């Protein structure tokens, strides 16, 4: 996924005439985040940091694309999947989908910059802190109430996306680009990327803790 996202961003950044981008999942799932079976081999903070910082850089690039980005959440989005969706400008969520920043259940925090994005984009401090620290799944309607989901759809995902884009495409693409530039200028002035890397640092330290390794081992044991 990281490799695919990087290729996607390279293509979009070099292309001309693109009005928006859409990221979605397949087979009824948006993204379940990091592969614990693979990442469990990352034992220390030094091991984990390259993976975490790479994804943070990719999500920063996604967030600062000069055009609108849309996360079409067609199924479960958990952990890093929520961080990817939060990096996007809009989040359209299927009514039956669930989402949650569940990293806390593994004794770590968000590690790809997701919490930093969350506090930038949704301004309800107590609700956001609760969303992150409770580390549980939420329904689509709950995520919309929190201000995380832009809209919840019941129809076919392509139809829902078409309806959303129909409203957007009534406005000239240069207008969307101009307003996006305002947001990017704010993020640059507030050192957003540097703050994301501080989040990465914290997660990498927690990553090497005994509590995290025990939680991952327990999770993998259950799934066996």
C-alpha positions as CSV (number, residue, x, y, z in Angstrom):
1,X,0.0,0.0,0.0
2,X,2.8,2.4,0.8
3,X,4.5,1.6,-2.5
4,X,1.3,2.1,-4.4
5,X,0.5,5.4,-2.6
6,X,3.9,6.7,-3.4
7,X,3.5,5.8,-7.1
8,X,0.1,7.4,-7.1
9,X,1.4,10.6,-5.6
10,X,4.3,10.8,-8.0
11,X,1.8,10.5,-10.9
12,X,-0.6,13.1,-9.6
13,X,2.1,15.6,-8.7
14,X,3.5,15.4,-12.2
15,X,0.2,15.4,-14.1
16,X,-1.7,18.4,-15.4
17,X,-5.4,18.9,-15.7
18,X,-6.4,16.8,-12.7
19,X,-9.3,18.3,-10.8
20,X,-9.5,15.9,-7.8
21,X,-8.3,12.6,-6.5
22,X,-10.1,9.7,-4.9
23,X,-8.7,7.0,-2.6
24,X,-10.8,4.0,-1.8
25,X,-10.5,0.3,-0.8
26,X,-11.6,-2.9,-2.4
27,X,-13.8,-5.8,-1.3
28,X,-15.7,-3.8,1.3
29,X,-12.8,-2.6,3.3
30,X,-11.1,0.8,3.1
31,X,-7.8,0.1,5.0
32,X,-7.0,-1.8,8.2
33,X,-3.7,0.0,8.7
34,X,-0.4,-1.6,9.3
35,X,0.1,-5.3,8.9
36,X,0.9,-6.4,12.4
37,X,2.3,-9.8,11.3
38,X,4.9,-8.0,9.2
39,X,5.5,-5.0,11.5
40,X,6.0,-7.2,14.5
41,X,9.5,-7.7,13.2
42,X,10.2,-4.0,13.9
43,X,11.3,-4.3,17.5
44,X,12.9,-1.1,18.5
45,X,12.3,2.6,18.0
46,X,15.1,2.7,15.5
47,X,13.5,-0.2,13.6
48,X,10.0,1.4,13.5
49,X,11.0,5.0,12.8
50,X,11.8,4.5,9.0
51,X,8.4,2.9,8.3
52,X,6.5,5.5,10.4
53,X,8.3,8.5,9.0
54,X,7.9,7.2,5.4
55,X,4.1,7.0,5.8
56,X,4.0,10.3,7.5
57,X,5.8,11.9,4.6
58,X,3.4,10.2,2.1
59,X,0.4,11.4,4.0
60,X,1.8,15.0,4.2
61,X,2.2,14.8,0.4
62,X,-1.4,13.6,0.1
63,X,-2.7,16.3,2.3
64,X,-0.8,19.1,0.5
65,X,-1.8,18.1,-3.1
66,X,-3.0,21.3,-4.8
67,X,-6.3,19.7,-5.6
68,X,-9.1,18.3,-3.4
69,X,-8.6,14.7,-2.2
70,X,-11.5,12.5,-1.3
71,X,-11.4,9.3,0.9
72,X,-14.3,7.1,-0.3
73,X,-14.6,4.9,2.8
74,X,-16.5,1.9,1.4
75,X,-15.8,-0.3,4.4
76,X,-13.8,-0.7,7.6
77,X,-11.1,1.9,8.2
78,X,-9.1,1.4,11.4
79,X,-5.7,2.5,12.7
80,X,-3.5,3.7,9.9
81,X,-6.5,3.5,7.6
82,X,-8.1,6.3,9.6
83,X,-4.9,8.3,9.3
84,X,-4.9,8.0,5.5
85,X,-8.5,9.1,5.4
86,X,-7.9,12.0,7.7
87,X,-5.1,13.2,5.4
88,X,-7.7,13.6,2.7
89,X,-9.8,16.8,2.4
90,X,-13.1,15.0,2.3
91,X,-14.3,11.7,3.8
92,X,-17.4,10.0,2.3
93,X,-18.4,7.0,4.4
94,X,-20.7,4.1,3.7
95,X,-23.5,3.9,6.2
96,X,-22.5,0.3,7.2
97,X,-18.8,1.1,7.5
98,X,-17.0,1.6,10.8
99,X,-13.9,3.5,11.6
100,X,-11.6,4.0,14.6
101,X,-8.2,5.1,15.8
102,X,-7.6,1.8,17.6
103,X,-3.8,2.2,18.0
104,X,-4.3,2.6,21.7
105,X,-5.4,-1.0,22.1
106,X,-1.8,-1.9,21.0
107,X,-0.2,0.5,23.5
108,X,0.9,2.9,20.8
109,X,-0.4,6.2,19.4
110,X,-1.1,7.2,15.8
111,X,2.3,7.1,14.1
112,X,1.7,8.5,10.6
113,X,0.6,12.0,11.6
114,X,-3.0,11.2,12.0
115,X,-3.6,12.9,15.3
116,X,-1.9,16.0,14.1
117,X,-4.1,16.1,11.0
118,X,-7.2,15.4,13.2
119,X,-6.6,18.4,15.4
120,X,-6.0,20.6,12.4
121,X,-9.2,19.5,10.6
122,X,-11.8,18.8,13.3
123,X,-12.0,21.4,16.1
124,X,-13.7,19.7,19.0
125,X,-10.9,19.1,21.5
126,X,-12.7,17.0,24.0
127,X,-14.4,14.8,21.4
128,X,-11.2,14.3,19.5
129,X,-9.2,13.4,22.6
130,X,-12.0,10.9,23.5
131,X,-12.0,9.5,19.9
132,X,-8.2,8.9,20.0
133,X,-7.8,7.7,23.6
134,X,-10.8,5.3,23.7
135,X,-9.4,3.5,20.7
136,X,-12.6,1.8,19.6
137,X,-14.7,1.5,16.4
138,X,-17.4,4.0,15.6
139,X,-20.4,3.9,13.3
140,X,-20.5,6.1,10.2
141,X,-23.2,8.3,11.9
142,X,-21.1,8.7,15.0
143,X,-18.1,9.7,12.8
144,X,-20.2,12.3,11.1
145,X,-21.5,13.7,14.4
146,X,-17.9,14.1,15.4
147,X,-17.2,16.0,12.2
148,X,-14.8,13.5,10.8
149,X,-17.0,12.1,8.1
150,X,-18.0,14.7,5.6
151,X,-21.0,12.7,4.5
152,X,-22.6,9.3,4.9
153,X,-24.1,7.5,2.0
154,X,-26.5,4.6,1.6
155,X,-26.5,4.2,-2.2
156,X,-23.9,2.6,-4.4
157,X,-20.5,4.1,-3.8
158,X,-20.0,5.2,-7.4
159,X,-23.4,6.9,-7.3
160,X,-22.5,8.6,-4.0
161,X,-19.2,9.8,-5.3
162,X,-20.9,11.0,-8.5
163,X,-23.4,13.0,-6.5
164,X,-20.7,14.6,-4.3
165,X,-18.5,15.4,-7.4
166,X,-21.5,16.8,-9.2
167,X,-21.7,19.6,-6.7
168,X,-17.9,20.2,-6.8
169,X,-17.7,20.2,-10.6
170,X,-20.2,23.1,-10.8
171,X,-17.3,25.3,-9.6
172,X,-14.3,25.9,-11.7
173,X,-11.2,23.8,-10.7
174,X,-9.1,27.0,-10.2
175,X,-11.4,28.0,-7.3
176,X,-10.8,24.7,-5.5
177,X,-7.1,25.0,-6.1
178,X,-7.1,28.6,-4.7
179,X,-8.9,27.6,-1.5
180,X,-6.7,24.5,-1.1
181,X,-3.7,26.8,-1.4
182,X,-5.0,28.8,1.6
183,X,-5.1,25.7,3.7
184,X,-1.6,24.6,2.6
185,X,-0.2,28.0,3.4
186,X,-1.6,27.8,6.9
187,X,-0.1,24.3,7.4
188,X,3.3,25.4,6.2
189,X,3.3,28.4,8.5
190,X,2.4,26.3,11.5
191,X,5.1,23.7,10.7
192,X,2.6,20.9,10.2
193,X,5.1,18.4,8.8
194,X,7.5,19.0,11.7
195,X,4.7,18.4,14.2
196,X,3.8,15.2,12.4
197,X,7.4,14.0,12.8
198,X,7.2,14.7,16.5
199,X,4.1,12.4,16.6
200,X,6.2,9.8,14.7
201,X,8.9,10.1,17.4
202,X,6.5,9.5,20.2
203,X,5.0,6.5,18.5
204,X,8.4,5.0,17.8
205,X,9.3,5.2,21.5
206,X,6.1,3.5,22.5
207,X,6.6,1.0,19.7
208,X,9.6,-0.6,21.4
209,X,7.9,-0.8,24.8
210,X,7.1,-4.2,26.4
211,X,3.4,-3.2,26.6
212,X,3.2,-2.8,22.8
213,X,5.0,-6.1,22.0
214,X,2.8,-8.0,24.5
215,X,-0.4,-6.4,23.0
216,X,0.7,-7.4,19.4
217,X,1.6,-10.9,20.4
218,X,-1.8,-11.3,22.1
219,X,-3.6,-9.9,19.0
220,X,-1.7,-12.2,16.7
221,X,-2.4,-15.2,19.0
222,X,-6.1,-14.5,18.9
223,X,-6.1,-14.3,15.1
224,X,-4.3,-17.6,14.8
